[in-house]
C-alpha cells in the first residue's frame, strides 16, 4: 500500500520546506516523462494531472513561507 501513498491528498501528512526538493524532483521527472514520444492520450492526461498536483503542492509550500 505504500506505493499508493499520496501525501498531497492525505490530511495526516505534513509537507514543509524541507520536502520541497523532493517535490521539485517529482515535477522534473513528470515533465521529462511528458516529453516521451509515443505516449497515449490517456498517459499524457495522467501525467498532466500529476504535474498539476505536484505544482499545487510546491505553490502551497511557497505560500506558507511568504
C-alpha positions as CSV (number, residue, x, y, z in Angstrom):
1,X,0.0,0.0,0.0
2,X,2.9,2.4,0.4
3,X,3.2,2.8,-3.3
4,X,-0.4,4.2,-3.2
5,X,0.5,6.8,-0.7
6,X,-0.5,10.3,-1.8
7,X,0.8,12.8,0.8
8,X,-0.6,15.7,-1.3
9,X,-4.1,14.3,-0.7
10,X,-3.7,13.0,2.8
11,X,-4.9,15.0,5.8
12,X,-2.4,13.1,8.0
13,X,0.7,14.2,6.1
14,X,2.8,17.2,6.7
15,X,4.6,18.9,3.8
16,X,7.2,21.5,4.7
17,X,10.0,23.4,3.0
18,X,12.4,20.6,3.7
19,X,10.3,18.4,1.3
20,X,10.4,21.0,-1.5
21,X,13.4,19.5,-3.2
22,X,11.7,16.1,-3.4
23,X,8.6,17.7,-4.9
24,X,10.7,19.7,-7.4
25,X,12.3,16.4,-8.4
26,X,8.9,14.8,-8.9
27,X,7.9,17.8,-11.1
28,X,11.0,17.4,-13.2
29,X,10.5,13.7,-13.6
30,X,7.0,14.2,-14.7
31,X,7.9,16.9,-17.2
32,X,10.6,14.6,-18.7
33,X,8.1,11.8,-18.9
34,X,5.7,14.1,-20.8
35,X,8.5,14.6,-23.4
36,X,8.5,10.9,-24.4
37,X,7.3,10.3,-27.9
38,X,4.6,7.7,-28.3
39,X,2.6,8.2,-25.1
40,X,-1.0,7.5,-25.4
41,X,-3.6,10.3,-24.8
42,X,-4.5,8.6,-21.5
43,X,-0.9,8.5,-20.4
44,X,-0.5,12.2,-21.2
45,X,-3.6,13.1,-19.4
46,X,-2.5,11.2,-16.3
47,X,0.9,12.9,-16.4
48,X,-0.6,16.3,-16.8
49,X,-2.9,15.7,-13.8
50,X,0.1,14.6,-11.8
51,X,2.1,17.6,-12.9
52,X,-0.8,19.9,-11.8
53,X,-1.0,18.2,-8.4
54,X,2.7,18.4,-7.8
55,X,2.8,22.1,-8.9
56,X,0.0,22.9,-6.4
57,X,2.0,21.3,-3.6
58,X,5.0,23.4,-4.5
59,X,2.9,26.5,-4.7
60,X,1.5,25.7,-1.2
61,X,4.9,25.3,0.2
62,X,6.0,28.6,-1.2
63,X,2.8,30.4,0.0
64,X,3.3,29.1,3.5
65,X,6.8,30.6,3.6
66,X,5.9,34.0,2.4
